Amino acid sequence: MPLNPVVSAVTERIIERSRPYRAAYLNQLSESIQQGVQRSTLSCTNLAHGFAAFPANDKLVLKQQKNPSIAIVSAYNDMLSAHQPYERFPRIIKDAVRAAGGVAQFAGGVPAMCDGITQGQPGMELSLFSRDTIAMSTAIALSHNMFDAAVFLGICDKIVPGLLIGALHFGHLPAVFIPGGPMTTGMSNSEKSRIRQLYAQGKIDREALLEAESKSYHDAGTCTFYGTANSNQMLMEVMGLHLPGSAFVTPNTPLRDALTVRAAQRAVEISAQGLTFTPVGRLVDEKTIVNAIVALLTTGGSTNHTIHLIAIAKAAGIVIDWNDFDQLSAVVPLLTRIYPNGEADVNHFHAAGGTGFVIRELLDAGLLHDDVTTILGEGLRAHCAEPFLDGAQAVWKPAPETSADESVLRPATRPFAPDGGLRLLTGNLGRAVIKISAVKPEHHRVEAPAIVFKSQEEFMHAYQDGKLNQDFVAVVRFQGPKANGMPELHALTPALGSLQDAGFHVALVTDGRMSGASGKVPAAIHVSPEVLAGGPLGKIRDGDIILLDAEAGVLQALVDAAEWQQRPHASVDRSANVVGMGRELFAMFRSTVSIAEEGAATFALPRLIVPTDTEVNLPKGDAEPFSDEDTHVQQSI
């Protein structure tokens, strides 16, 4: 099947838009590669520090400098059920690398916070910024210049994007990402959702809610719904940074351990001392990024990646925007129904055919680039496979030809929907994204008066006081990265869902995030620019009629244009959001962070080194995702 013309056109536009930045990035990468094995540049004193605590045999290997040294960068901690299994992984990796003739060193740990624990708490205001903190921590781990490749242990929300951003800033090193797998299935997602709504309505107490949540989140492993964590795992597979089919194998099983061994060995094989040197900065190119967007859309993945993929791409000198997501969504069919877009969890998805099935269907439909590099070599089709055990070793078989459950996973010829369900909304309220893969068609268009809130807590007080039993559009503003770190607003989902079930026409408009909790209520999220960046959400007043039309792509305040132009922006007291729970340490992040459509990032694109009297003309899409300031040196986001 030839490549879909829209996929081709979007890819070419990204290549052209990114040309100067990608060239600068690849030039930096080539210069680093030309230095050769990194520890060869270290003095004897440096090297002695680097392996002082190693066993004698490992010291000998590192002294010879011809054997690969593999860095382990881990987000292990006990607070995240998904990451707790990583406690065992370094020993497995070290033994596997040693058997392959190399040495693995635990290079550094990176922070890993659980959004499930911090939901609705002050700590959630650090969540988005933890991504860039993780990227910087990754850079510190790799800065010792001792390594020829790296393996990365991470799964959840900001952690995988942060690790990958950090890895791409060391793009001359090969990188293999090693997943940990989901916990086994607990309480059904439909029952969990029902109980949460009952609690929001005040019909059950906290003890009953906790009992239900404990049955849902009950063991080591990733939460089983298809939120940001499992979307991360899907993207790593389609980007070719995982071994095929490894994302959704449960932890602490023989197959999981065998996959970890093989991943560590593969890091040795693709190092500069191996036969297939594969630096991650060349692996992640424009086609790889397009493949990631397509995979996100076809699986109804987390809206967080309309921010994270932009930041990841920028780290590799690639510029994408929401126009790209929107245009691809129009031609990419929805192949999965995984909660919150369906009833099944990721274990059901894996059993029905999993990632290999999805990749093959998309390749056969001309919706993915096959001509990409992965950790297995050239061509994405090698990832149309699923792993099995042969003795103690992992082996692969072709992905199944048919889905084992078409209520969860379908072929591209019989999709759940003809498009990916992610839409771009534009109008006098700015630019926003909306995920409608779980929103019924009768709710795709809402026209109702605004009720304005400055926080989700204020919204919940109004809901609990019975003041929201009406048609309305909830405008929750001052929730962007500059305002308070852009926390996820999950507390709104059960309450809005309950109001919608009661027959009211409701919607949400916010400059904040909903992430994997985006569900059955229409929600225009990530509104850009945010209010503190001059965004027009600051002009809305209670009672203004808001039109949210997902089909037409419209987000509009139906206010007289002259009046709208003259309205001042609302202000808010943010003193409660800048101190306490460590928030004061992140003041520089809030002051320098870019808007959501530019990745909500605190780092810049690769530097453009050109003469100061040279004009740099850069093609731009409608979004104009970066400013023209100082184009002679670098674009700052």
Secondary structure, 3 states (H helix, E strand, C coil): CCCCHHHHHHHHHHHHHHHHHHHHHHHHHHHHHHCCCHHHHCCHHHHHHHHCCCCHHHHHHHHHCCCCEEEEEECCCCCCCCCHHHHHHHHHHHHHHHHCCCEEEEEEECCCCCHHHHCCCHHHHHHHHHHHHHHHHHHHHHCCCCCCEEEEECCCCCHHHHHHHHHHCCCCCCEEEECCCECCCCCCHHHHHHHHHHHHCCCCCHHHHHHHHHHHCCCCCECCCCCHHHHHHHHHHHCCCCCCCCCCCCCCCHHHHHHHHHHHHHHHHCCCCCCCCCCHHHHCCHHHHHHHHHHHHHCCCCCCHHHHHHHHHHHCCCCCCHHHHHHHHCCCCECECECCCCCECHHHHHHHCHHHHHHHHHHHCCCCCCCCEECCEECHHHHCEEEEEECCEEEEEECCCCCCCCCCECCCCCCCECCCCEEEEEECCEEEEEECCCCCHHHCEEEEEEEEECCHHHHHHHHHCCCCCCCEEEEECCCCHHHHCCCECCCHHHHHHHHHHCCCCEEEEECCECHHHCCCCCEEEEEECCHHHCCHHHHCCCCCEEEEECCCCEEEECCCHHHHHHCCCCCCCCHHHCCCCCHHHHHHHHHHCCCHHHCCCCCCCCCCCCCCCCCCCCCCCCCCCCCCCCCCCCCCC
